[in-house]
Amino acid sequence: MPNHIDIPGAIRSLEELEDRLSTPWEQLIEGFGRREGDVMILGAGGKMGPSLARMAQRACQMAGGRRHVFAASRFSDAAKRQALEACGVHTIACDLLDESALASLPAASEVVYLAGMKFGTTRQEPLVWALNAHLPGLVCRRYHDSRVAAFSTGNVYGLSETGRGGSREEDPPRPAGEYAMSCLGRERIFEYYSRAAQLPVAIIRLNYACEMRYGVLVDLARRVLAGEPIDLAMGWFNIIWQGDANALALLLLERAATPALTVNLTGPELLSVREVALEFGRWLGKEVCFRGQEAATALLSNAARLREWFGPPRIDAGQLIRWIADWVKRGGAALQMPTHFEVRDGKY
């Protein structure tokens, strides 16, 4: 088999990937042009933070260049920090749990909150709760005059019946495990300050952002390529192209409200693990083997509310599957960070 697939529009380099992940929607440029003040990205050194910060910077520049974008994180990866500085983002290395460091951060009219911890929760529960539920209160006090878009997770819903089409915002949370419980704690803290301090907040329940190097689709593609069995217990999932997730999160800054707005962020498709794995098998020229059977429940969200406001994602699941098949077939870079999307007991 050839080591590439003829996929129109496929992403062929890291430079092209970074460009596409950070290309702002026209709606976002228009919105940034209507508003004033700087933008602060907290927890910008993770998987989504760098491309989201670059998108914010590009949108500000395209809107007239009157606003500055700041990115705060520990920045344990110096290359990420250098790349952000090179594109005009002002970076600040700090521990956000250090209250004096947090207090010294620049003022901003809009704040995107990305800080948190998921993996390792079964070994570091106190730190998980400090980052996921204590830090939001510190941030709300520091940025009490700002608008906040705070990332959360669809994990707060728990598993739902696959026939329901995914959990909706009005469904009561049923978090399983310390990670999901601490994320619900994060939401409650933001909700408290939204009411008590009249802080406009948008709480964003994301699952799952995906790009060429990381995500549920990447996990499945690489397992198929390696000939590993595909576990079917978590038989269905949602994804969204990370570039679209970035744009929608930044658009939600304008929708931040008091009391806090809660909104699901994902793609419209309910994807079958079995069918997606078989499709990767066809693209990659591999036989696919499975383990177990699909359960009657899965971690699924319904983002119809978001699509009513902003329209559908720019990249659909079918296109993303083809792009990832091409990337994996060619030996493209990977972050080597499994999503563990198949976990059903909430223990990460």
C-alpha positions as CSV (number, residue, x, y, z in Angstrom):
1,M,0.0,0.0,0.0
2,P,1.3,3.6,-0.7
3,N,2.2,5.6,2.4
4,H,-0.3,8.3,1.6
5,I,-4.0,8.7,0.7
6,D,-5.3,11.0,-2.0
7,I,-7.5,13.2,0.2
8,P,-8.4,16.6,-1.2
9,G,-7.5,19.4,1.2
10,A,-5.7,17.0,3.6
11,I,-3.2,18.7,6.0
12,R,0.3,17.7,5.1
13,S,2.6,19.6,7.6
14,L,2.7,20.9,11.1
15,E,2.9,24.4,9.8
16,E,-0.3,23.9,7.9
17,L,-2.0,22.3,10.8
18,E,-1.1,25.1,13.2
19,D,-2.4,27.6,10.6
20,R,-5.7,25.9,10.2
21,L,-6.2,25.4,13.9
22,S,-5.8,29.1,14.5
23,T,-7.7,30.5,11.5
24,P,-10.5,32.6,13.0
25,W,-14.1,32.5,11.7
26,E,-15.4,35.8,10.2
27,Q,-18.0,36.0,12.9
28,L,-15.2,36.0,15.5
29,I,-13.2,38.8,13.7
30,E,-16.4,40.9,13.6
31,G,-17.1,40.3,17.3
32,F,-13.6,41.2,18.4
33,G,-13.9,44.4,16.3
34,R,-17.1,45.4,18.2
35,R,-15.5,45.0,21.7
36,E,-12.6,46.6,23.5
37,G,-10.0,45.6,26.0
38,D,-7.4,42.8,26.2
39,V,-7.9,39.0,26.2
40,M,-6.3,36.7,28.8
41,I,-6.0,32.9,28.1
42,L,-5.4,31.1,31.4
43,G,-3.9,27.6,31.2
44,A,-2.6,28.3,27.7
45,G,0.1,25.7,27.7
46,G,-2.1,22.6,27.3
47,K,-3.4,20.8,24.2
48,M,-5.9,23.5,23.1
49,G,-4.4,26.6,24.6
50,P,-1.7,27.5,22.1
51,S,-3.9,27.3,19.0
52,L,-6.8,29.1,20.8
53,A,-4.4,31.9,21.8
54,R,-3.1,32.2,18.3
55,M,-6.6,32.3,16.9
56,A,-7.5,35.1,19.4
57,Q,-4.4,37.0,18.4
58,R,-5.1,36.6,14.6
59,A,-8.7,37.7,15.2
60,C,-7.6,40.8,17.1
61,Q,-5.1,41.7,14.4
62,M,-7.7,41.2,11.6
63,A,-10.2,43.3,13.6
64,G,-7.9,46.3,13.7
65,G,-5.1,45.4,16.1
66,R,-6.4,47.5,19.0
67,R,-6.5,44.6,21.5
68,H,-3.7,42.5,23.1
69,V,-3.8,38.8,23.8
70,F,-2.0,37.4,26.9
71,A,-1.4,33.8,27.7
72,A,-0.6,32.5,31.2
73,S,0.6,29.0,32.0
74,R,3.5,27.2,33.7
75,F,4.8,26.7,30.1
76,S,6.8,23.6,30.9
77,D,7.2,23.3,27.1
78,A,9.4,26.3,26.2
79,A,8.8,25.7,22.5
80,K,5.1,26.4,22.9
81,R,5.8,29.7,24.6
82,Q,8.3,30.8,22.0
83,A,5.9,30.0,19.2
84,L,3.2,32.1,20.9
85,E,5.5,35.0,21.4
86,A,6.6,34.7,17.7
87,C,3.0,35.3,16.6
88,G,2.4,38.3,18.9
89,V,0.9,36.7,22.0
90,H,2.2,38.1,25.2
91,T,3.1,35.1,27.4
92,I,3.5,34.9,31.2
93,A,5.0,31.9,32.9
94,C,3.4,31.4,36.4
95,D,1.7,28.9,38.7
96,L,-2.0,30.0,38.7
97,L,-2.5,28.5,42.2
98,D,0.1,31.0,43.5
99,E,-2.3,33.9,44.5
100,S,0.4,36.5,44.3
101,A,1.3,35.4,40.8
102,L,-2.3,35.4,39.8
103,A,-2.8,38.9,41.3
104,S,0.1,40.2,39.2
105,L,-1.4,39.2,35.9
106,P,-2.5,42.0,33.5
107,A,-6.0,43.2,33.5
108,A,-8.2,41.9,30.7
109,S,-11.8,42.6,29.7
110,E,-12.2,39.0,28.5
111,V,-10.8,35.8,30.0
112,V,-10.8,32.2,28.6
113,Y,-10.3,29.7,31.4
114,L,-8.6,26.5,30.2
115,A,-6.8,25.5,33.4
116,G,-7.5,22.1,34.9
117,M,-6.4,18.5,35.4
118,K,-7.8,15.2,34.1
119,F,-5.3,12.4,33.9
120,G,-3.8,11.1,37.1
121,T,-6.9,11.8,39.2
122,T,-6.8,8.4,40.9
123,R,-3.3,9.3,42.4
124,Q,-3.5,13.0,43.0
125,E,-7.0,13.8,44.1
126,P,-6.2,16.8,46.2
127,L,-4.3,18.5,43.4
128,V,-7.2,17.7,41.0
129,W,-9.7,19.4,43.3
130,A,-7.4,22.4,43.8
131,L,-7.0,23.0,40.1
132,N,-10.5,22.1,39.0
133,A,-12.6,23.6,41.9
134,H,-10.4,25.9,44.0
135,L,-8.6,27.8,41.3
136,P,-11.8,29.1,39.6
137,G,-12.7,31.0,42.8
138,L,-9.3,32.7,42.8
139,V,-9.7,33.6,39.1
140,C,-13.2,35.0,39.7
141,R,-11.9,37.3,42.4
142,R,-8.9,38.4,40.3
143,Y,-11.0,39.0,37.1
144,H,-14.2,40.2,38.8
145,D,-14.7,42.9,36.2
146,S,-14.2,40.7,33.1
147,R,-16.2,38.4,30.9
148,V,-15.3,34.7,31.3
149,A,-15.5,31.7,29.0
150,A,-14.7,28.7,31.2
151,F,-14.1,25.3,29.8
152,S,-15.7,22.3,31.5
153,T,-16.5,18.8,30.2
154,G,-19.4,16.7,29.1
155,N,-18.2,14.2,31.7
156,V,-20.3,16.1,34.3
157,Y,-23.4,14.5,32.7
158,G,-22.3,10.9,33.2
159,L,-23.4,8.2,30.8
160,S,-26.6,8.5,28.9
161,E,-28.7,6.1,26.8
162,T,-27.4,6.2,23.3
163,G,-30.9,6.5,21.8
164,R,-31.4,9.9,23.4
165,G,-29.1,11.7,21.1
166,G,-26.8,13.0,23.8
167,S,-27.2,14.9,27.0
168,R,-28.6,18.4,26.9
169,E,-27.8,21.4,29.0
170,E,-31.0,21.1,31.0
171,D,-30.2,17.5,32.0
172,P,-29.2,17.1,35.7
173,P,-25.4,16.3,36.2
174,R,-24.6,12.8,37.3
175,P,-20.7,12.9,37.5
176,A,-18.9,9.6,38.0
177,G,-15.4,9.7,39.5
178,E,-13.4,12.4,41.1
179,Y,-12.4,14.1,37.8
180,A,-16.0,14.7,36.8
181,M,-17.1,15.6,40.3
182,S,-14.3,18.2,40.5
183,C,-15.3,19.6,37.2
184,L,-18.9,20.0,38.4
185,G,-17.3,21.8,41.4
186,R,-15.6,24.1,38.9
187,E,-18.9,24.9,37.3
188,R,-20.6,25.6,40.7
189,I,-17.9,28.0,41.7
190,F,-18.2,30.0,38.4
191,E,-22.0,29.9,38.9
192,Y,-21.7,31.2,42.4
193,Y,-19.5,34.2,41.4
194,S,-21.6,34.9,38.4
195,R,-24.6,35.4,40.7
196,A,-22.8,36.9,43.7
197,A,-20.5,39.3,41.9
198,Q,-22.5,39.8,38.7
199,L,-19.7,38.2,36.7
200,P,-20.7,37.3,33.1
201,V,-19.7,33.7,32.6
202,A,-20.2,31.1,29.8
203,I,-19.5,27.5,31.0
204,I,-18.4,25.3,28.0
205,R,-19.0,21.6,28.3
206,L,-16.6,20.2,25.7
207,N,-16.3,16.7,24.3
208,Y,-14.1,16.0,22.5
209,A,-11.8,18.4,20.6
210,C,-9.8,16.5,17.9
211,E,-6.9,17.4,15.5
212,M,-4.3,15.4,13.6
213,R,-2.1,14.7,16.6
214,Y,-4.6,14.1,19.4
215,G,-8.2,13.0,20.0
216,V,-10.6,10.1,19.9
217,L,-10.3,9.7,16.2
218,V,-6.5,9.6,16.4
219,D,-6.6,7.0,19.1
220,L,-8.8,4.8,16.9
221,A,-6.8,5.3,13.8
222,R,-3.5,4.5,15.4
223,R,-5.0,1.3,17.1
224,V,-6.3,0.2,13.7
225,L,-2.9,0.8,12.1
226,A,-1.2,-1.1,14.8
227,G,-3.6,-4.0,14.6
228,E,-4.8,-3.6,18.2
229,P,-8.3,-4.8,19.1
230,I,-10.9,-2.0,19.4
231,D,-12.8,-2.0,22.7
232,L,-16.5,-1.5,21.9
233,A,-17.9,-1.0,25.5
234,M,-18.0,2.8,25.0
235,G,-19.6,2.3,21.6
236,W,-20.5,5.9,20.6
237,F,-18.8,9.3,20.9
238,N,-18.9,12.9,19.8
239,I,-16.0,14.9,18.4
240,I,-15.4,18.4,17.0
241,W,-12.5,19.8,15.0
242,Q,-10.3,21.7,17.4
243,G,-10.2,24.7,15.2
244,D,-14.0,24.9,15.3
245,A,-13.9,24.4,19.1
246,N,-11.4,27.3,19.4
247,A,-13.6,29.6,17.4
248,L,-16.8,28.7,19.2
249,A,-15.3,29.1,22.6
250,L,-14.0,32.6,21.7
251,L,-17.4,33.5,20.2
252,L,-19.0,32.5,23.5
253,L,-17.2,35.3,25.3
254,E,-19.9,37.6,23.9
255,R,-22.6,35.3,25.2
256,A,-21.3,35.2,28.8
257,A,-24.1,36.1,31.1
258,T,-25.3,36.4,34.7
259,P,-26.5,34.0,35.9
260,A,-23.9,31.9,34.1
261,L,-24.7,30.4,30.7
262,T,-24.0,26.7,30.3
263,V,-23.6,25.3,26.8
264,N,-22.4,22.0,25.2
265,L,-19.6,22.2,22.7
266,T,-19.3,19.3,20.3
267,G,-20.1,18.2,16.7
268,P,-23.5,17.2,15.5
269,E,-22.6,13.6,14.7
270,L,-23.1,10.6,17.1
271,L,-20.3,8.4,15.9
272,S,-20.1,4.6,16.2
273,V,-16.8,3.3,17.4
274,R,-17.3,0.2,15.3
275,E,-18.2,2.0,12.1
276,V,-15.4,4.6,12.5
277,A,-12.8,1.9,13.1
278,L,-14.0,0.0,10.0
279,E,-13.7,3.2,8.0
280,F,-10.2,3.7,9.2
281,G,-9.5,0.1,8.3
282,R,-10.6,0.8,4.7
283,W,-8.5,3.9,4.4
284,L,-5.4,2.4,6.0
285,G,-5.7,-1.0,4.4
286,K,-6.0,-2.9,7.7
287,E,-8.2,-5.6,9.0
288,V,-10.0,-4.5,12.2
289,C,-10.6,-6.6,15.2
290,F,-13.0,-5.8,18.0
291,R,-13.3,-6.7,21.7
292,G,-16.6,-6.8,23.6
293,Q,-19.9,-5.3,22.7
294,E,-21.5,-1.9,22.7
295,A,-23.1,-0.9,26.0
296,A,-26.5,0.7,26.0
297,T,-25.0,4.0,27.4
298,A,-22.2,6.3,26.4
299,L,-20.8,9.7,27.2
300,L,-22.6,11.8,24.6
301,S,-23.7,15.5,24.4
302,N,-26.2,17.3,22.2
303,A,-24.9,20.7,21.0
304,A,-28.1,21.8,19.1
305,R,-28.2,25.1,21.1
306,L,-24.8,26.1,20.0
307,R,-25.6,25.3,16.3
308,E,-28.7,27.5,16.5
309,W,-26.5,30.5,17.5
310,F,-23.5,30.0,15.3
311,G,-24.3,27.4,12.7
312,P,-22.6,24.0,12.2
313,P,-18.9,23.4,12.6
314,R,-16.8,24.2,9.5
315,I,-15.2,20.7,9.4
316,D,-17.5,17.7,9.7
317,A,-16.6,14.3,11.1
318,G,-16.3,12.6,7.8
319,Q,-13.7,15.1,6.5
320,L,-11.8,14.9,9.8
321,I,-11.7,11.1,9.6
322,R,-10.2,11.2,6.1
323,W,-7.7,13.9,7.1
324,I,-6.6,11.8,10.1
325,A,-6.4,8.6,8.1
326,D,-4.0,10.4,5.7
327,W,-1.9,11.9,8.5
328,V,-1.6,8.6,10.3
329,K,-0.8,6.7,7.1
330,R,2.0,9.1,6.4
331,G,3.5,8.8,9.9
332,G,2.5,12.2,11.0
333,A,3.4,13.5,14.4
334,A,1.4,12.4,17.5
335,L,1.3,13.8,21.0
336,Q,1.3,10.3,22.5
337,M,-1.4,11.2,24.9
338,P,-4.3,8.8,24.8
339,T,-7.7,10.3,25.5
340,H,-8.9,7.3,27.4
341,F,-12.4,8.0,26.0
342,E,-13.3,4.3,26.5
343,V,-13.2,4.7,30.3
344,R,-16.7,4.2,31.8
345,D,-16.1,4.4,35.5
346,G,-14.7,8.0,35.6
347,K,-11.3,6.9,36.8
348,Y,-8.6,8.6,34.8
